[in-house]
Amino acid sequence: QVPLVESGGGLVQAGGSLRLSCAAPGSIIELKSMGWYRQAPGKQRELVAALTSRGLTNYEDSVRGRFTISRDNAENTVSLQMNSLKPEDAAVYYCNAVGYGITLWGQGTQVTVSS
C-alpha cells in the first residue's frame, strides 16, 4: 500500500511552532479519520490528535490548546499546527488515516524541541 506522505517537522526551540502536513493517496475515496500519533524513545506510540470526516476532534490532554488539527476531506490531507512546543513534545510523529477496511501510516517525521 502506498504510505501516507508527510512533510514538516524539524528542530525548534521551546515555545516555538511547527506545522506537520500529510497527504493520503488520491485513489482512496473516503477516509473516516485522519490524525497524528507520536512515539518518543522508550515510550509507546500515542495518539496526538485525530479528526473525523464529520469534523469530530480528539486531542491528547497535554496538547489540547496548543495543537490544532485540520483536514481537507476533498484532498485527503491533514495538518497539525503545533504551537508553544515543549521539550516533552519531542518525538517521531506519524500520520495515520483510517478508511473502510484500510489503515495507513506515514513513515514518520522527527520533531525535536530544544530547551
N, C-alpha and C positions, 0 to 999 in steps of 0.2 A: 504494500500500500504506500502511496505517496505520503510522506510525512508532512506535517504542518511546517510552514516556513516562517521562522521567527526573525525579528530584527530588533535592534535596540540593545540595551544592557551596556555594561562597561563599568568604569570606575568613577565614583563620585564621592565628594566629601559629605560627612554627616550634615543633615539639614538640606541637602541638595535634592534635585529631582532627576528622574529618568523616565523615559517612556518606552514601553515594550509594545511591539506590534506582531501580529500573527495572521497568516492567511491560510485558509484551507483550500484544497484543490477545487477548481471550478466545476469538476464533474459531480460533486456532491450537491444534491438538490436542496436538502434541508438538514440543518443541524439543530438538535434540540437545545443544546447548550454549548457555550464556549467559555473557556476560562484559563486560569493560570494556577499552577502549582509551583512549589519551590522545595528544594532539598539542600539543606546545609550539611557540611561534613559531619558524619556520625549521627545524623538525625534522619527520621523518616520523612518521606515526601508528604507535604501537607498542602491542602487547598488554600490558596491566597484569595482568589475571587472568581466568581462564575456568574454568568449572565445567560438566562434562557432566551429563547426566541420570542417569548412573550414579555420580556422585559423584567423578569424577576431576578434580583441580585442576591448574592450570598458572599459575605466577606469574612475572612478570618478576623477574630476580635482585635488582634494587635495592629491591623492595618486599616480598620474602619476609621473613616475620617481623614485618612492620609492618602489612600489609594483610591482611584476611580477606574472602574472597568466600563468599557463601551464597545459596542459592536455594530457592524453594518451587516444586516441579515442578507441583503441582496448580494453583497460582495463576499460573504463568508469570511469576514475579517474581525478580529478582536484586538483591542488595545488596552493597555494598563498604564495609566498615568500614576507615577509614584512620586509623591511629594514628602518633604520632611523625612527623608530617609535616615535610618538609624543603622549603626553597625550590625545590629541583630537581624536586619533585613538582608544581609549578605547571604547569597545562596545561588545555586543554579535554578533558574526559572524555566519552567516547561509549559508550553502552550498545550491545551487539551481541548478536544472537540468531541462531542457525543452526538451521534446521529441515530438512525433507526437500524440497529444491528451492527453498528460500527463505532469504534472508539479510536481516535487518532491522537498521536503525541508529536510534539516537536522534539528536536534534538537537544534543546536546552541552550540557554544563554546565561552567561555569568554576570551577576551583579555583585560588585564589590563596593563596600562603603567604608571609607577611611574615617577614623575618629579624630 
